[in-house]
Amino acid sequence: SLGDDLKFVFITSAAASSAGDELKVTVTPSTAAKCERCWHYRDDVGADAAHPTICGRCTSNLYGAGEERRIA
């Protein structure tokens, strides 16, 4: 989705977009853990017991098929 790619454009842990009549930006701190590799705050940090300090995205990029980006 666009939000999945926007987080890389804005260099942030998450981004979402929605249609509206005006441009509006809201910033809120994450409550998730910080991945020590990519520094993104994600809920899946430590989900893989073999790699307790990195997120699922980094685990996939390092040890799996990796990710596919469409825009960024």
Biopython code that builds the backbone (N, CA, C, O; Angstrom):
import numpy as np
from Bio.PDB.StructureBuilder import StructureBuilder

atoms = [
    (1, "SER", "N", (0.834, -1.190, 0.000)),
    (1, "SER", "CA", (0.000, 0.000, 0.000)),
    (1, "SER", "C", (0.873, 1.246, 0.000)),
    (1, "SER", "O", (2.074, 1.182, 0.263)),
    (2, "LEU", "N", (0.252, 2.376, -0.298)),
    (2, "LEU", "CA", (0.978, 3.640, -0.309)),
    (2, "LEU", "C", (1.604, 3.923, 1.051)),
    (2, "LEU", "O", (2.737, 4.399, 1.122)),
    (3, "GLY", "N", (0.882, 3.638, 2.126)),
    (3, "GLY", "CA", (1.412, 3.860, 3.469)),
    (3, "GLY", "C", (2.653, 3.041, 3.754)),
    (3, "GLY", "O", (3.553, 3.498, 4.459)),
    (4, "ASP", "N", (2.710, 1.826, 3.207)),
    (4, "ASP", "CA", (3.894, 0.991, 3.395)),
    (4, "ASP", "C", (5.125, 1.639, 2.774)),
    (4, "ASP", "O", (6.218, 1.543, 3.332)),
    (5, "ASP", "N", (4.964, 2.294, 1.635)),
    (5, "ASP", "CA", (6.087, 2.968, 0.989)),
    (5, "ASP", "C", (6.337, 4.360, 1.558)),
    (5, "ASP", "O", (7.481, 4.814, 1.589)),
    (6, "LEU", "N", (5.291, 5.041, 2.006)),
    (6, "LEU", "CA", (5.461, 6.385, 2.563)),
    (6, "LEU", "C", (6.364, 6.403, 3.783)),
    (6, "LEU", "O", (7.061, 7.391, 4.014)),
    (7, "LYS", "N", (6.368, 5.342, 4.563)),
    (7, "LYS", "CA", (7.226, 5.336, 5.751)),
    (7, "LYS", "C", (8.700, 5.426, 5.367)),
    (7, "LYS", "O", (9.510, 5.928, 6.146)),
    (8, "PHE", "N", (9.057, 4.947, 4.180)),
    (8, "PHE", "CA", (10.438, 5.066, 3.718)),
    (8, "PHE", "C", (10.710, 6.452, 3.142)),
    (8, "PHE", "O", (11.813, 6.975, 3.302)),
    (9, "VAL", "N", (9.737, 7.050, 2.482)),
    (9, "VAL", "CA", (9.879, 8.402, 1.945)),
    (9, "VAL", "C", (10.056, 9.407, 3.083)),
    (9, "VAL", "O", (10.910, 10.289, 3.006)),
    (10, "PHE", "N", (9.250, 9.274, 4.138)),
    (10, "PHE", "CA", (9.298, 10.195, 5.268)),
    (10, "PHE", "C", (10.304, 9.782, 6.339)),
    (10, "PHE", "O", (10.466, 10.479, 7.341)),
    (11, "ILE", "N", (10.977, 8.660, 6.134)),
    (11, "ILE", "CA", (11.946, 8.118, 7.087)),
    (11, "ILE", "C", (11.328, 8.063, 8.485)),
    (11, "ILE", "O", (11.806, 8.697, 9.426)),
    (12, "THR", "N", (10.264, 7.291, 8.584)),
    (12, "THR", "CA", (9.542, 7.126, 9.835)),
    (12, "THR", "C", (9.127, 5.668, 9.989)),
    (12, "THR", "O", (9.232, 4.895, 9.037)),
    (13, "SER", "N", (8.673, 5.294, 11.135)),
    (13, "SER", "CA", (8.314, 3.898, 11.386)),
    (13, "SER", "C", (6.993, 3.492, 10.759)),
    (13, "SER", "O", (6.794, 2.321, 10.438)),
    (14, "ALA", "N", (6.093, 4.443, 10.582)),
    (14, "ALA", "CA", (4.789, 4.140, 9.980)),
    (14, "ALA", "C", (4.219, 5.404, 9.358)),
    (14, "ALA", "O", (4.522, 6.516, 9.791)),
    (15, "ALA", "N", (3.397, 5.222, 8.344)),
    (15, "ALA", "CA", (2.711, 6.342, 7.699)),
    (15, "ALA", "C", (1.385, 5.843, 7.155)),
    (15, "ALA", "O", (1.268, 4.696, 6.724)),
    (16, "ALA", "N", (0.399, 6.707, 7.179)),
    (16, "ALA", "CA", (-0.919, 6.365, 6.634)),
    (16, "ALA", "C", (-1.448, 7.573, 5.883)),
    (16, "ALA", "O", (-1.128, 8.711, 6.227)),
    (17, "SER", "N", (-2.244, 7.334, 4.875)),
    (17, "SER", "CA", (-2.853, 8.428, 4.124)),
    (17, "SER", "C", (-4.352, 8.192, 4.024)),
    (17, "SER", "O", (-4.825, 7.055, 4.046)),
    (18, "SER", "N", (-5.082, 9.283, 3.916)),
    (18, "SER", "CA", (-6.531, 9.183, 3.734)),
    (18, "SER", "C", (-7.002, 10.391, 2.931)),
    (18, "SER", "O", (-6.377, 11.451, 2.968)),
    (19, "ALA", "N", (-8.084, 10.230, 2.221)),
    (19, "ALA", "CA", (-8.632, 11.312, 1.408)),
    (19, "ALA", "C", (-9.292, 12.352, 2.303)),
    (19, "ALA", "O", (-9.895, 12.026, 3.325)),
    (20, "GLY", "N", (-9.163, 13.607, 1.897)),
    (20, "GLY", "CA", (-9.773, 14.680, 2.662)),
    (20, "GLY", "C", (-9.791, 15.964, 1.862)),
    (20, "GLY", "O", (-9.247, 16.019, 0.759)),
    (21, "ASP", "N", (-10.408, 16.991, 2.406)),
    (21, "ASP", "CA", (-10.508, 18.280, 1.725)),
    (21, "ASP", "C", (-9.272, 19.150, 1.915)),
    (21, "ASP", "O", (-9.082, 20.115, 1.174)),
    (22, "GLU", "N", (-8.437, 18.832, 2.882)),
    (22, "GLU", "CA", (-7.256, 19.641, 3.157)),
    (22, "GLU", "C", (-6.067, 18.744, 3.491)),
    (22, "GLU", "O", (-6.227, 17.574, 3.840)),
    (23, "LEU", "N", (-4.888, 19.314, 3.377)),
    (23, "LEU", "CA", (-3.668, 18.599, 3.743)),
    (23, "LEU", "C", (-3.486, 18.709, 5.246)),
    (23, "LEU", "O", (-3.552, 19.800, 5.811)),
    (24, "LYS", "N", (-3.260, 17.586, 5.882)),
    (24, "LYS", "CA", (-3.097, 17.563, 7.332)),
    (24, "LYS", "C", (-2.068, 16.497, 7.678)),
    (24, "LYS", "O", (-2.092, 15.402, 7.117)),
    (25, "VAL", "N", (-1.173, 16.809, 8.593)),
    (25, "VAL", "CA", (-0.168, 15.859, 9.054)),
    (25, "VAL", "C", (-0.297, 15.727, 10.562)),
    (25, "VAL", "O", (-0.340, 16.725, 11.280)),
    (26, "THR", "N", (-0.358, 14.495, 11.033)),
    (26, "THR", "CA", (-0.407, 14.223, 12.463)),
    (26, "THR", "C", (0.771, 13.322, 12.805)),
    (26, "THR", "O", (0.992, 12.308, 12.144)),
    (27, "VAL", "N", (1.515, 13.683, 13.821)),
    (27, "VAL", "CA", (2.677, 12.900, 14.243)),
    (27, "VAL", "C", (2.428, 12.415, 15.665)),
    (27, "VAL", "O", (2.075, 13.200, 16.545)),
    (28, "THR", "N", (2.612, 11.119, 15.883)),
    (28, "THR", "CA", (2.452, 10.542, 17.219)),
    (28, "THR", "C", (3.612, 9.594, 17.495)),
    (28, "THR", "O", (4.082, 8.917, 16.581)),
    (29, "PRO", "N", (4.075, 9.535, 18.726)),
    (29, "PRO", "CA", (5.173, 8.620, 19.045)),
    (29, "PRO", "C", (4.701, 7.169, 19.009)),
    (29, "PRO", "O", (3.548, 6.864, 19.312)),
    (30, "SER", "N", (5.602, 6.304, 18.639)),
    (30, "SER", "CA", (5.299, 4.872, 18.583)),
    (30, "SER", "C", (5.399, 4.257, 19.973)),
    (30, "SER", "O", (6.175, 4.713, 20.812)),
    (31, "THR", "N", (4.613, 3.228, 20.203)),
    (31, "THR", "CA", (4.702, 2.476, 21.452)),
    (31, "THR", "C", (5.421, 1.148, 21.236)),
    (31, "THR", "O", (5.570, 0.363, 22.172)),
    (32, "ALA", "N", (5.864, 0.897, 20.016)),
    (32, "ALA", "CA", (6.525, -0.366, 19.673)),
    (32, "ALA", "C", (8.007, -0.328, 20.047)),
    (32, "ALA", "O", (8.546, 0.724, 20.390)),
    (33, "ALA", "N", (8.650, -1.485, 19.976)),
    (33, "ALA", "CA", (10.085, -1.597, 20.254)),
    (33, "ALA", "C", (10.893, -1.178, 19.025)),
    (33, "ALA", "O", (10.427, -1.303, 17.893)),
    (34, "LYS", "N", (12.105, -0.682, 19.262)),
    (34, "LYS", "CA", (12.981, -0.219, 18.185)),
    (34, "LYS", "C", (13.864, -1.363, 17.691)),
    (34, "LYS", "O", (14.538, -2.026, 18.480)),
    (35, "CYS", "N", (13.851, -1.584, 16.387)),
    (35, "CYS", "CA", (14.726, -2.584, 15.770)),
    (35, "CYS", "C", (16.150, -2.040, 15.771)),
    (35, "CYS", "O", (16.377, -0.902, 15.359)),
    (36, "GLU", "N", (17.107, -2.836, 16.229)),
    (36, "GLU", "CA", (18.484, -2.337, 16.294)),
    (36, "GLU", "C", (19.150, -2.272, 14.927)),
    (36, "GLU", "O", (20.200, -1.644, 14.794)),
    (37, "ARG", "N", (18.577, -2.895, 13.918)),
    (37, "ARG", "CA", (19.167, -2.852, 12.579)),
    (37, "ARG", "C", (18.648, -1.672, 11.761)),
    (37, "ARG", "O", (19.439, -0.873, 11.261)),
    (38, "CYS", "N", (17.321, -1.554, 11.620)),
    (38, "CYS", "CA", (16.742, -0.505, 10.766)),
    (38, "CYS", "C", (16.299, 0.730, 11.555)),
    (38, "CYS", "O", (16.023, 1.775, 10.965)),
    (39, "TRP", "N", (16.229, 0.615, 12.867)),
    (39, "TRP", "CA", (15.827, 1.692, 13.766)),
    (39, "TRP", "C", (14.357, 2.060, 13.638)),
    (39, "TRP", "O", (13.934, 3.087, 14.169)),
    (40, "HIS", "N", (13.571, 1.248, 12.948)),
    (40, "HIS", "CA", (12.128, 1.479, 12.901)),
    (40, "HIS", "C", (11.520, 0.905, 14.171)),
    (40, "HIS", "O", (11.984, -0.111, 14.688)),
    (41, "TYR", "N", (10.496, 1.553, 14.663)),
    (41, "TYR", "CA", (9.758, 1.059, 15.822)),
    (41, "TYR", "C", (8.645, 0.166, 15.294)),
    (41, "TYR", "O", (7.738, 0.636, 14.607)),
    (42, "ARG", "N", (8.714, -1.132, 15.618)),
    (42, "ARG", "CA", (7.766, -2.098, 15.060)),
    (42, "ARG", "C", (7.293, -3.068, 16.133)),
    (42, "ARG", "O", (8.028, -3.404, 17.062)),
    (43, "ASP", "N", (6.052, -3.507, 15.984)),
    (43, "ASP", "CA", (5.473, -4.449, 16.941)),
    (43, "ASP", "C", (6.091, -5.835, 16.857)),
    (43, "ASP", "O", (5.966, -6.619, 17.798)),
    (44, "ASP", "N", (6.758, -6.156, 15.749)),
    (44, "ASP", "CA", (7.293, -7.509, 15.584)),
    (44, "ASP", "C", (8.777, -7.644, 15.943)),
    (44, "ASP", "O", (9.397, -8.655, 15.613)),
    (45, "VAL", "N", (9.356, -6.638, 16.616)),
    (45, "VAL", "CA", (10.741, -6.778, 17.084)),
    (45, "VAL", "C", (10.783, -7.917, 18.096)),
    (45, "VAL", "O", (10.018, -7.923, 19.061)),
    (46, "GLY", "N", (11.667, -8.873, 17.877)),
    (46, "GLY", "CA", (11.809, -10.009, 18.777)),
    (46, "GLY", "C", (10.847, -11.146, 18.512)),
    (46, "GLY", "O", (10.831, -12.121, 19.262)),
    (47, "ALA", "N", (10.040, -11.048, 17.458)),
    (47, "ALA", "CA", (9.078, -12.117, 17.148)),
    (47, "ALA", "C", (9.788, -13.421, 16.786)),
    (47, "ALA", "O", (9.253, -14.507, 17.012)),
    (48, "ASP", "N", (10.986, -13.313, 16.228)),
    (48, "ASP", "CA", (11.785, -14.494, 15.896)),
    (48, "ASP", "C", (12.799, -14.684, 17.027)),
    (48, "ASP", "O", (13.707, -13.869, 17.192)),
    (49, "ALA", "N", (12.645, -15.742, 17.793)),
    (49, "ALA", "CA", (13.513, -15.983, 18.958)),
    (49, "ALA", "C", (14.989, -16.067, 18.581)),
    (49, "ALA", "O", (15.855, -15.771, 19.404)),
    (50, "ALA", "N", (15.282, -16.467, 17.350)),
    (50, "ALA", "CA", (16.673, -16.557, 16.903)),
    (50, "ALA", "C", (17.288, -15.174, 16.681)),
    (50, "ALA", "O", (18.511, -15.035, 16.646)),
    (51, "HIS", "N", (16.442, -14.154, 16.532)),
    (51, "HIS", "CA", (16.907, -12.784, 16.282)),
    (51, "HIS", "C", (16.073, -11.824, 17.131)),
    (51, "HIS", "O", (15.239, -11.095, 16.593)),
    (52, "PRO", "N", (16.284, -11.812, 18.439)),
    (52, "PRO", "CA", (15.397, -11.093, 19.360)),
    (52, "PRO", "C", (15.477, -9.570, 19.312)),
    (52, "PRO", "O", (14.619, -8.898, 19.885)),
    (53, "THR", "N", (16.478, -9.012, 18.649)),
    (53, "THR", "CA", (16.619, -7.555, 18.656)),
    (53, "THR", "C", (16.274, -6.904, 17.325)),
    (53, "THR", "O", (16.405, -5.688, 17.179)),
    (54, "ILE", "N", (15.831, -7.703, 16.344)),
    (54, "ILE", "CA", (15.471, -7.123, 15.052)),
    (54, "ILE", "C", (14.024, -7.455, 14.689)),
    (54, "ILE", "O", (13.426, -8.386, 15.227)),
    (55, "CYS", "N", (13.487, -6.673, 13.769)),
    (55, "CYS", "CA", (12.088, -6.819, 13.360)),
    (55, "CYS", "C", (11.928, -7.897, 12.286)),
    (55, "CYS", "O", (12.906, -8.400, 11.732)),
    (56, "GLY", "N", (10.689, -8.229, 12.016)),
    (56, "GLY", "CA", (10.385, -9.235, 11.011)),
    (56, "GLY", "C", (10.842, -8.837, 9.624)),
    (56, "GLY", "O", (11.278, -9.688, 8.848)),
    (57, "ARG", "N", (10.748, -7.549, 9.298)),
    (57, "ARG", "CA", (11.200, -7.064, 7.993)),
    (57, "ARG", "C", (12.702, -7.296, 7.829)),
    (57, "ARG", "O", (13.144, -7.772, 6.783)),
    (58, "CYS", "N", (13.477, -6.967, 8.840)),
    (58, "CYS", "CA", (14.927, -7.170, 8.772)),
    (58, "CYS", "C", (15.268, -8.655, 8.752)),
    (58, "CYS", "O", (16.178, -9.069, 8.035)),
    (59, "THR", "N", (14.553, -9.457, 9.526)),
    (59, "THR", "CA", (14.773, -10.904, 9.510)),
    (59, "THR", "C", (14.549, -11.445, 8.111)),
    (59, "THR", "O", (15.342, -12.247, 7.619)),
    (60, "SER", "N", (13.476, -11.014, 7.468)),
    (60, "SER", "CA", (13.179, -11.457, 6.106)),
    (60, "SER", "C", (14.240, -10.983, 5.118)),
    (60, "SER", "O", (14.648, -11.736, 4.234)),
    (61, "ASN", "N", (14.688, -9.737, 5.265)),
    (61, "ASN", "CA", (15.700, -9.210, 4.348)),
    (61, "ASN", "C", (17.056, -9.885, 4.530)),
    (61, "ASN", "O", (17.793, -10.064, 3.561)),
    (62, "LEU", "N", (17.387, -10.259, 5.752)),
    (62, "LEU", "CA", (18.681, -10.887, 6.017)),
    (62, "LEU", "C", (18.683, -12.395, 5.790)),
    (62, "LEU", "O", (19.664, -12.952, 5.298)),
    (63, "TYR", "N", (17.591, -13.048, 6.145)),
    (63, "TYR", "CA", (17.583, -14.513, 6.159)),
    (63, "TYR", "C", (16.486, -15.131, 5.296)),
    (63, "TYR", "O", (16.360, -16.355, 5.256)),
    (64, "GLY", "N", (15.697, -14.324, 4.611)),
    (64, "GLY", "CA", (14.589, -14.843, 3.810)),
    (64, "GLY", "C", (14.566, -14.238, 2.424)),
    (64, "GLY", "O", (15.601, -13.858, 1.876)),
    (65, "ALA", "N", (13.382, -14.154, 1.871)),
    (65, "ALA", "CA", (13.199, -13.673, 0.499)),
    (65, "ALA", "C", (13.299, -12.155, 0.377)),
    (65, "ALA", "O", (13.421, -11.637, -0.733)),
    (66, "GLY", "N", (13.251, -11.443, 1.482)),
    (66, "GLY", "CA", (13.331, -9.989, 1.421)),
    (66, "GLY", "C", (11.985, -9.355, 1.161)),
    (66, "GLY", "O", (10.949, -10.013, 1.253)),
    (67, "GLU", "N", (12.003, -8.068, 0.834)),
    (67, "GLU", "CA", (10.763, -7.326, 0.629)),
    (67, "GLU", "C", (10.699, -6.778, -0.787)),
    (67, "GLU", "O", (11.714, -6.655, -1.472)),
    (68, "GLU", "N", (9.502, -6.458, -1.202)),
    (68, "GLU", "CA", (9.291, -5.836, -2.504)),
    (68, "GLU", "C", (8.664, -4.475, -2.280)),
    (68, "GLU", "O", (7.602, -4.366, -1.667)),
    (69, "ARG", "N", (9.321, -3.437, -2.774)),
    (69, "ARG", "CA", (8.786, -2.079, -2.661)),
    (69, "ARG", "C", (8.256, -1.658, -4.022)),
    (69, "ARG", "O", (8.835, -1.995, -5.055)),
    (70, "ARG", "N", (7.154, -0.921, -4.018)),
    (70, "ARG", "CA", (6.564, -0.457, -5.268)),
    (70, "ARG", "C", (6.994, 0.953, -5.622)),
    (70, "ARG", "O", (7.244, 1.242, -6.792)),
    (71, "ILE", "N", (7.088, 1.835, -4.644)),
    (71, "ILE", "CA", (7.303, 3.252, -4.926)),
    (71, "ILE", "C", (8.649, 3.740, -4.398)),
    (71, "ILE", "O", (9.397, 4.391, -5.126)),
    (72, "ALA", "N", (8.958, 3.437, -3.161)),
    (72, "ALA", "CA", (10.177, 3.971, -2.539)),
    (72, "ALA", "C", (11.107, 2.856, -2.122)),
    (72, "ALA", "O", (12.181, 3.119, -1.581)),
]
sb = StructureBuilder()
sb.init_structure("model")
sb.init_model(0)
sb.init_chain("A")
sb.init_seg("    ")
for serial, (resi, resn, name, xyz) in enumerate(atoms, 1):
    if name == "N":
        sb.init_residue(resn, " ", resi, " ")
    sb.init_atom(name, np.array(xyz, "f"), 0.0, 1.0, " ", f" {name:<3s}", serial, name[0])
structure = sb.get_structure()
